[in-house]
Amino acid sequence: MERAEHKRVSVWGLDVHYVQAPSGVSGPEKPVVVLLHGLGTSLITWYCNIDPLVDAGFAVIAPDLPGFGDSDKPDHLDYAPASAAEFIYDLAQALKLEKFSLVGNSAGCVVARLFALEHP
């Protein structure tokens, strides 16, 4: 994860931590992959995968979903997978991601599936 930059963005009024690799990449020059962790973990799940994905030609975004890692953990938030899928949609809007692929681990797969069904 040597080429990843730790960043923060506000989504739904929450402070959201994510990493982006390589640093400063945006636009159509590289396909973007968004990595979604499962329950009981954080973006640390993906640390060993980020550099190989960058080496393969991808730009990578890996967020700490709300309630996990270094992102805000509000008591009032609906932590259901459908809510997380809508959160990912709004995160993508905040990061100005127009086209990207989702990769999920464990419960992150459920979030990715629900996202794909609602936002094909």
Summary of the structure (lengths in Angstrom):
residues: 120
radius of gyration: 13.1
end to end distance: 29.9
largest distance: 39.6
contacts: 362
relative contact order: 0.22
helix: 32%
strand: 24%
